[in-house]
Amino acid sequence: MKVLQLHEYLRFLHAGTGEHHLSPSELNRCMSAAQEIWPDTGLLPWESAPRTAAYAWKSNDGCHIAAHISADIENCFLIVVLSEQRFSSYIVFDIGAEYRQAEYICPSIDYQGPAERDVILNSIPNLRDHKDAFAILAVADGTYLQTYQNPNGTYDLEHQLVTTKFHYRALGEINVGEVCDAFMSYAFGKKEWATDLTWERMEL
């Protein structure tokens, strides 16, 4: 099955979905699919906790069904997507993290605290002036956006969803404006950061 990037999963939701009550057959198929791909998620072993289908949605066009299988922490799920009656894709998503305030960590200014617009915008352009030339926006354990400023002034920009199995980097030569825009979007619960850049999954 395909591993969905966040913007691909959000596309399903933006197209419109409604709550769906899984039939016994659908439930069995969802749980079997989840158990099969579980070792590839980086989550704790399947047997380490009860696994249930906590919620399911169906797209308004009737083409897609997704089941939220309980993961390791509250409001974190493996979401398996059934398209045209076949399992097609999945993502691990910490829904609870969507409602937490982001924490900004920036060694170059000796700051670790709430994400504040001016603090972020004033520090990002000058990261390379410090031996630890990076900054992180963390919304949960394992879910974050991070950047590193290279000596030539360009940036590496990466994000992760829950585990290292879902770690991505932005492609191309990333400049300070793109990093600042991504950090502002991420810090305040927007999703432009996920759609305005092209992301590639990394093996860590």
N, C-alpha and C positions, 0 to 999 in steps of 0.2 A: 504493500500500500504506500501511497505517496505521503510524505511528511509535509503538512501544510505550513507555510509561513503565516504569520499573523494576519497580514493584509489579505491573504487568500481566504482565511477563515472568516474574517470580517465581511468579505464580499457576500458570503452566504447570508449573514445576518442582515446586512443592509438591503439585500434583495427582498427581505421579508420572510419571517418564520412565525410559526405558532406552536404552542405546546402540543406535544404528541404523546399519546399513551401507547406504549409498545405492546404489541400482541405477544403472547407467550413465545411464538416462533421468532419474532424479531428480537425479543429479549435474549433468548438463547443464542442467537446468531451474534448479537452485539457482545455478549459476555465472552463467547468463544473467540471472536476476533480480537477483543481486548487482551485476553490471556495470551493469545498467540504472539502479539506484537509487544507485549509488556517488557520482555527482556531488552528491547531496543530503546526503551524510554529513559533509562537511567534512574528510574524510580526504585524504591525498595521492592524486594521480591513480592510477587503476587500473593504468596501465602502469608505474608507478614501482617496483613490486616484484612478485615472483611471488605470485599469489593462488591459494590452495588451500582445499579443504574439509577442515579439520583434524579435525573431529569432527561427528557428527550424533546427535540423539536423537529418539526417538519417544515420544509420550505413551502411558501405559498403556491408555487407551481407544482408541488407534489413530487418533484424529482429527487429530493434529498431528505434523508432522515439522519439525525445525529443523536447519539446517546452519550451522556456524561457519566463516565465510570469513575467512582470515587478513588482518589489517589492517596498520597501520604499525609496531607494536611487538610484542614477544613477549607472547603471552597476551592480545592485544587482538583482538576479532573483530567483524565485521558478522554478526549472526545474523538469518537470514531464516527465516520461519516459514510452512510450508505447511499450510493447514487445509482439510480436505475436498477435497484434490487441487488447491487453488488457493492461490497465494501471497497471504497476507493481511496480514502485518505484518513489521516488522523493528526492530532496536535495535542500537546500537553499544555494546559492553560490554567493559571492561577487566577480565577475570577475574583477572589478576595483581594488580590493585589491591586485590582482596578480601583478600589475604594480606599486605598491607603495613601497617605501623604508621602511623597518621595523625599528621600534623604540624600543630600548632596555631600560628597566626600571629595576634597581637593587638597592634597598635601602641600601644593605650592603656595597656598595662602593659609595653611594650617587650619582648615575649616572642615568640620563634620557636623551637619545640622540640617534643619529644614531647607528645602529648595527655595531659594529666593532669587527673583529675576535679576536684580542688579549684581548680586554676588556671582551668579553664573556668568553673566555677560561680561563682567569685568575680569574674571579669572581665565576663562577659556582662551582668549588670545595670547596669554602669556605663560602657558604651561611649560614650555620648553626652557624657561628661565630657571627652572628648578630641577634637581636631579630626579625627582619623581614627577615626571611630566604627564601625569594622567589625572582624570576626573571621572567620577562615577555618580550616576543617579540610581539609587536602589529603592525598589518598592516592596521587595520581599526577599527572603533568603533564596538566592538563585535566580531572581528575576531583576534585571538591571540593564542600564545603558551605560557604556563606558567609552572614553576616548583617550588617545595618546597623541601628543604633538611631537612630530618628528623634528630633527635638527633643521631640516630645510623648510619648516613651517607648515607642511601638509599634516594631515591627521589620519590616524586609524580610528575607525568608529565601529563599535560592535554592540550587539545586544544579545541577551539570553532570556529564554523562557524556562524557568524552573530548574532544569538540569543542563549539564554540559552537552547532552545529546541534542539540545535545541539552541545551539550557539551560532550566531550569524555575524558576518562582517559586511559593511557597506562597500560596494565595488567602486572603482575609479579613484581619482585623485580628489580627496575630500578637503574642502577649504574651510576656513574659520566660520564663514557665514552659514554653511550647511550644518556644521556642528552646532553652532548656537541655535539655529532654527530647530534642529532635532532635539536638543536638550530642553528648549522652551516647550516644545510640543509634548515631550515625554513627561516633563516635570508637572505639567498641569492637566494631565489626563486626556490630551488630544491624541490623534492617531496619524497626523501628517507624517511624522517620522517614519512610520511603517510603509507609507505609500509613496513618498516623494523621493526615496532612494531605492536603489536596487541592492538586495541583500543576498548573500551567498552563505549557505550552511557550511560551518567549519567542523573539522574533526579535531577534538581536543583529547 
